Amino acid sequence: MYKLGFIGGGQDSIAGYPHYIASQLDNRFEVVAGLFSSNKEKSKESAKKWRVNHYDTIDEMLKHEQLDAVSILTPTPMHYENINYLLNKNIPIICEKPIVNTYENALKLEKSLGNNFLAVTNNYSGYPMIRELKKQIQNANLGEILNINLQMPQETFLRPPKNINYPQKWRLHDDYISMISLDLGTHLHHLFNFLLDEEPVELIADFNSFSNYGVVDDVKILLRFKEKTRGSLWISKAALGHRNGLSVEVYGTKGSASWVQENSEQLSMSFTDGSKIVLDRGSNCLEANAKRYNRMTPGHPSGFIEAFANTYSDIADNLDAYLCKKTDSNNSIYSLKHATNGLKLLHRAQESYEQAKWIRI
């Protein structure tokens, strides 16, 4: 079991508790220490609640703890500084997405990464039925892919969640890449790359601000891939009625498939003969029958935390390979290059909006 430290991710943060639970669910990691907040009292309270050691600085934590990896869960604008600091200490890094807040900073990290271990937590691809969909596409059961449409509409800027203080101040500032693109767009980039194993070559984008916060809160992007495949992304924080409306639609020459996070246990598929099927973990699946996706038998729904735990288990597989200096690793986990491609796409989307035309990525 790997010893894990946290930077950020206190009990009152959005990401902290899911990371804490998911990292330890399969006994691959144990959270042993952290500095959980810039507010020392809140940081100490989190450490006390989780019964782990608390430190005021990263140096203190690294000096007194034999850590195998550190998870960075600070606000996005702080990631670049945190990552560089840990790279200089040669500590394996697990970073909450997005990796950094600008494409330029991602390129700088690529130059300084060297052989260090850096994994980015893109947790939505951890859902068993998303992995089943990937396998169905790989096996050509849908034929040649014509369209992939992904959306992630939320209502949070018009109807904030009541259990947290939202939106945080740092989420109300747009750099060249808008914060909503960093928050949500990176998830959708990861998903279409995970499913298709390719990047688009052209895009056109539209950005809007529908709320009263003065930042971009609604983005639509059309995508063109190398061959016939076309795609679309929609992200919004001004879509009333959607708590988190993540959904995936894939259309091919032989069949189609759709998946909705709010009904994450089912993958719906349709075929050219008119037949329709619904797969779940109890069906004759290509991937979702695997033991690691069935902590409890089918009919006992797995959800967000379990998907996140799959991501952490994948990271542990990759950390095994890294520490043993093996070349093989779990290909469900993506590192800096993948994250950089996502930021490049979102950077180009802003350029497309400014120029009001299709542009090459």
For each residue, the residues with C-beta under 8 A, 3 or more apart:
1: 27 28 29 30
2: 28 29 30 68 69 316 319
3: 29 30 32 65 66 67 68 69
4: 23 29 30 31 32 67 68 69 70 71 94
5: 31 32 33 34 61 62 65 67 69 70 71
6: 9 16 19 20 31 33 34 35 36 70 71 73
7: 34 35 58 70 71 72 73 74 82
8: 13 15 16 35 36 37 72 73 74 75 78 82
9: 6 13 15 16 17 19 20 34 36 46 71 73 74 96
10: 13 16 36 37 42 43 45 46
11: 16 17 36 42 45 46 49 50
12: 16 37 42 46 164 165
13: 8 9 10 16 17 36 37 73
14: 164 166
15: 8 9 18 19 73 96
16: 6 8 9 10 11 12 13 19 20 36 46 73
17: 9 11 13 20 21
18: 15 21 22 304 305 308
19: 6 9 15 16 22 23 71 73 96 121 308
20: 6 9 16 17 23 24 31 50
21: 17 18 24 25 305 308 309
22: 18 19 25 123 305 306 308 309 311 312
23: 4 19 20 28 29 31 71 309 312
24: 20 21 27 28 29 30 31
25: 21 22 295 305 306 309 312
26: 292 309 312 313 316
27: 1 24
28: 1 2 23 24 312 313 316
29: 1 2 3 4 23 24 69 312 316
30: 1 2 3 4 24
31: 4 5 6 20 23 24 34 50 52
32: 3 4 5 52 53 65 67
33: 5 6 47 52 53 54 55 61 64 65 67
34: 5 6 7 9 31 43 46 47 52 53 54 55 61
35: 6 7 8 43 54 55 56 57 58 61
36: 6 8 9 10 11 13 16 42 43 46 47 54
37: 8 10 12 13 40 42 43 46
38: 43
39: 42 43
40: 37 43 44 56
41: 44 45
42: 10 11 12 36 37 39 45 46
43: 10 34 35 36 37 38 39 40 46 47 54 56
44: 40 41 47 48 54
45: 10 11 41 42 48 49
46: 9 10 11 12 16 34 36 37 42 43 49 50 54
47: 33 34 36 43 44 50 51 52 53 54
48: 44 45 51 54
49: 11 45 46
50: 11 20 31 46 47
51: 47 48
52: 31 32 33 34 47
53: 32 33 34 47 61 64 65
54: 33 34 35 36 43 44 46 47 48
55: 33 34 35 58 60 61 64
56: 35 40 43 60
57: 35 60 61
58: 7 35 55 61 62 82 85 86
59: 62 63
60: 55 56 57 63 64
61: 5 33 34 35 53 55 57 58 64 65 67
62: 5 58 59 65 67 89 91
63: 59 60
64: 33 53 55 60 61
65: 3 5 32 33 53 61 62
66: 3
67: 3 4 5 32 33 61 62 70 91
68: 2 3 4 92 319 323
69: 2 3 4 5 29 91 92 93 94 117 319
70: 4 5 6 7 67 86 91 92 93 94
71: 4 5 6 7 9 19 23 94 95 96 121
72: 7 8 79 82 83 86 93 94 95 96
73: 6 7 8 9 13 15 16 19 96
74: 7 8 9 78 79 82
75: 8 78 168 170
76: 79 98 100 101 170 179 182 183
77: 80 101 170 173
78: 8 74 75 81 82
79: 72 74 76 82 83 95 96 98 99 100 101
80: 77 83 84 100 101 105 108 109
81: 78 84 85
82: 7 8 58 72 74 78 79 85 86 95
83: 72 79 80 86 87 93 95 99 100 109 118
84: 80 81 87 88 109 112
85: 58 81 82 88 89
86: 58 70 72 82 83 89 91 93
87: 83 84 90 91 93 112 113 114 116 118
88: 84 85
89: 62 85 86
90: 87 116
91: 62 67 69 70 86 87
92: 68 69 70 116 117 118 319 322 323
93: 69 70 72 83 86 87 116 117 118 119
94: 4 69 70 71 72 118 119 120 121 315
95: 71 72 79 82 83 99 118 119 120 121
96: 9 15 19 71 72 73 79 120 121
97: 120 121 122 186 187 190 339
98: 76 79 101 120 182 183 186 339 342 343
99: 79 83 95 106 109 120 336 339 340 343
100: 76 79 80 83 105 106 109 343
101: 76 77 79 80 98 105 175 177 182
102: 105 106 175 176 177 343 347
103: 106 107 176 177 340 343 344 346 347
104: 107 108
105: 80 100 101 102 108 109
106: 99 100 102 103 109 110 336 339 340 343 344
107: 103 104 110 111 340
108: 80 104 105 111 112
109: 80 83 84 99 100 105 106 112 113 336 340
110: 106 107 113 336 337 340
111: 107 108
112: 84 87 108 109
113: 87 109 110 116 118 336
114: 87
115:
116: 87 90 92 93 113
117: 69 92 93 318 319 322
118: 83 87 92 93 94 95 113 335 336
119: 93 94 95 315 318 319 333 334 335
120: 94 95 96 97 98 99 334 335 336 338 339
121: 19 71 94 95 96 97 308 311 312 315
122: 97 125 186 187 190 191 194 311 334
123: 22 126 304 307 308 311
124: 127 130 187 190 191 246 261 307
125: 122 130 131 134 190 191 194 311 332
126: 123 130 131 306 307 308 309 310 311 314 332
127: 124 130 131 259 261 264 302 307 310
128: 131 132 265 281 287 288 290 293 302 307 310
129: 132 133 259 264 265 266 267 279 280 281 288
130: 124 125 126 127 133 134 191 194 195 248 259
131: 125 126 127 128 134 135 287 288 293 332
132: 128 129 135 136 267 279 285 286 287 288
133: 129 130 136 137 195 248 250 257 259 267
134: 125 130 131 137 138 194 195 287
135: 131 132 138 139 285 286 287
136: 132 133 139 141 142 257 267 269 286
137: 133 134 140 141 142 145 195 196 250 252
138: 134 135
139: 135 136 286
140: 137 143 254
141: 136 137 254 255 269
142: 136 137 145 250 251 252 253 254 255 256 257 269
143: 140 252 253 254 255
144: 227 228 252 253 254
145: 137 142 148 196 228 229 250 251 252
146: 228 229 230 251 252 253
147: 229 230 231 232 249 250 251
148: 145 192 195 196 229 230 231 232 248 249 250 251
149: 231 232 248 249 250 251
150: 188 191 192 231 232 233 234 246 247 248 249
151: 188 232 233 234 235 245 246 247
152: 184 187 188 234 235 236 244 245 246 247
153: 234 235 236 239 242 245
154: 157 184 236 237 239 242 243 244 245
155: 158 159 237 238 239 240 241 242 243
156: 159 160 161 166 167 237
157: 154 160 167 210 211 213 217 237 238
158: 155 210 211 237 238 240
159: 155 156 240
160: 156 157 166 167
161: 156 164 166
162:
163:
164: 12 14 161
165: 12 168
166: 14 156 160 161 171
167: 156 157 160 171 172 213
168: 75 165 171 172
169: 172 173
170: 75 76 77 173 179
171: 166 167 168 179 183
172: 167 168 169 179 213 214 215
173: 77 169 170 179 215
174: 177 178 179 215 216
175: 101 102 178 179
176: 102 103 347 350
177: 101 102 103 174 181 182 343 346 347 350
178: 174 175 181 182 207 215 216 219 346 350
179: 76 170 171 172 173 174 175 182 183 215 216
180: 183 184 185 215 216 217 218 219 235 236 237
181: 177 178 184 185 186 216 219 235 346 349 350
182: 76 98 101 177 178 179 185 186 346
183: 76 98 171 179 180 186
184: 152 154 180 181 187 188 235 237
185: 180 181 182 188 189 219 221 233 235 342 345 346 349
186: 97 98 122 181 182 183 189 190 339 342 343 346
187: 97 122 124 152 184 190 191 246
188: 150 151 152 184 185 191 192 233 235
189: 185 186 192 193 233 341 342 345 346
190: 97 122 124 125 186 187 193 194 334 338 342
191: 122 124 125 130 150 187 188 194 195 248
192: 148 150 188 189 195 196 200 223 231 233
193: 189 190 196 197 198 199 334 338 341 342
194: 122 125 130 134 190 191 197 332 334
195: 130 133 134 137 148 191 192 248 250
196: 137 145 148 192 193 225 229
197: 193 194
198: 193 225 226 229
199: 193 225 341 345 361
200: 192 203 223 224 225 231 345 361
201: 224 225 226 360 361
202: 223 224 358 359 360 361
203: 200 221 222 223 224 345 348 349 352 358 359 361
204: 221 222 352 357 358 359
205: 219 220 221 222 349 350 352 353
206: 219 220 221 353
207: 178 216 218 219 349 350 353
208: 216 217 218 219
209: 213 214 215 216 217 218
210: 157 158 217 218 238
211: 157 158 217 237 238
212:
213: 157 167 172 209 217
214: 172 209
215: 172 173 174 178 179 180 209
216: 174 178 179 180 181 207 208 209 219
217: 157 180 208 209 210 211 213 236 237 238
218: 180 207 208 209 210 235 236 237 238 239
219: 178 180 181 185 205 206 207 208 216 233 234 235 236 349
220: 205 206 232 233 234
221: 185 203 204 205 206 232 233 234 349
222: 203 204 205 230 231 232
223: 192 200 202 203 230 231 232 233
224: 200 201 202 203 229 230 231 358
225: 196 198 199 200 201 228 229 230 231
226: 198 201 229
227: 144
228: 144 145 146 225
229: 145 146 147 148 196 198 224 225 226
230: 146 147 148 222 223 224 225
231: 147 148 149 150 192 200 222 223 224 225
232: 147 148 149 150 151 220 221 222 223
233: 150 151 185 188 189 192 219 220 221 223
234: 150 151 152 153 219 220 221
235: 151 152 153 180 181 184 185 188 218 219
236: 152 153 154 180 217 218 219 239 242
237: 154 155 156 157 158 180 184 211 217 218
238: 155 157 158 210 211 217 218
239: 153 154 155 218 236 242 245
240: 155 158 159
241: 155
242: 153 154 155 236 239 245
243: 154 155 262
244: 152 154 261 262
245: 151 152 153 154 239 242 260 261 262
246: 124 150 151 152 187 260 261
247: 150 151 152 258 259 260 261
248: 130 133 148 149 150 191 195 257 258 259
249: 147 148 149 150 256 257 258
250: 133 137 142 145 147 148 149 195 256 257 258
251: 142 145 146 147 148 149 256
252: 137 142 143 144 145 146 255 256
253: 142 143 144 146 272
254: 140 141 142 143 144 271 272
255: 141 142 143 252 269 270 271 272
256: 142 249 250 251 252 269 270
257: 133 136 142 248 249 250 267 268 269 270
258: 247 248 249 250 267 268
259: 127 129 130 133 247 248 264 266 267 268
260: 245 246 247 263 264
261: 124 127 244 245 246 247 264 304
262: 243 244 245
263: 260 266
264: 127 129 259 260 261 301 302 303 304 307
265: 128 129 280 281 301 302
266: 129 259 263 278 279 280
267: 129 132 133 136 257 258 259 278 279 280 288
268: 257 258 259 276 277 278 279
269: 136 141 142 255 256 257 276 277 278 279
270: 255 256 257 275 276
271: 254 255 274 275 276
272: 253 254 255
273:
274: 271
275: 270 271
276: 268 269 270 271
277: 268 269 283
278: 266 267 268 269 283
279: 129 132 266 267 268 269 283 285 288
280: 129 265 266 267 283 288 298
281: 128 129 265 285 288 289 293 294 298 302
282: 297 298 299
283: 277 278 279 280 288
284: 289
285: 132 135 279 281 288 289
286: 132 135 136 139
287: 128 131 132 134 135 290 293
288: 128 129 131 132 267 279 280 281 283 285 293
289: 281 284 285 293 294
290: 128 287 293 294
291: 294
292: 26 310 313
293: 128 131 281 287 288 289 290 302 310
294: 281 289 290 291 297 298
295: 25 302 306
296: 300 302
297: 282 294 300
298: 280 281 282 294
299: 282
300: 296 297
301: 264 265
302: 127 128 264 265 281 293 295 296 306 307
303: 264 306 307
304: 18 123 261 264 307 308
305: 18 21 22 25 308 309
306: 22 25 126 295 302 303 309 310
307: 123 124 126 127 128 264 302 303 304 310 311
308: 18 19 21 22 121 123 126 304 305 311 312
309: 21 22 23 25 26 126 305 306 312 313
310: 126 127 128 292 293 306 307 313 314 332
311: 22 121 122 123 125 126 307 308 314 315 332 333
312: 22 23 25 26 28 29 121 308 309 315 316
313: 26 28 292 309 310 316 317
314: 126 310 311 317 318 330 332 333
315: 94 119 121 311 312 318 319 330 333
316: 2 26 28 29 312 313 319 320
317: 313 314 320 321 329 330 333
318: 117 119 314 315 321 322 329 330 333
319: 2 68 69 92 117 119 315 316 322 323
320: 316 317 323 324 326
321: 317 318 324 326 327 328 329 330
322: 92 117 318 319 325 326 329
323: 68 92 319 320
324: 320 321
325: 322
326: 320 321 322 329
327: 321
328: 321
329: 317 318 321 322 326 333
330: 314 315 317 318 321 333
331:
332: 125 126 131 194 310 311 314
333: 119 311 314 315 317 318 329 330
334: 119 120 122 190 193 194 337 338 339
335: 118 119 120 338 339
336: 99 106 109 110 113 118 120 339 340
337: 110 334 340 341
338: 120 190 193 334 335 341 342
339: 97 98 99 106 120 186 334 335 336 342 343
340: 99 103 106 107 109 110 336 337 343 344
341: 189 193 199 337 338 344 345
342: 98 185 186 189 190 193 338 339 345 346
343: 98 99 100 102 103 106 177 186 339 340 346 347
344: 103 106 340 341 347 348 361
345: 185 189 199 200 203 341 342 348 349 361
346: 103 177 178 181 182 185 186 189 342 343 349 350
347: 102 103 176 177 343 344 350 351
348: 203 344 345 351 352 359 360 361
349: 181 185 203 205 207 219 221 345 346 352 353
350: 176 177 178 181 205 207 346 347 353 354
351: 347 348 354 355 359
352: 203 204 205 348 349 355 356 357 358 359
353: 205 206 207 349 350 356
354: 350 351
355: 351 352 359
356: 352 353
357: 204 352
358: 202 203 204 224 352
359: 202 203 204 348 351 352 355
360: 201 202 348
361: 199 200 201 202 203 344 345 348
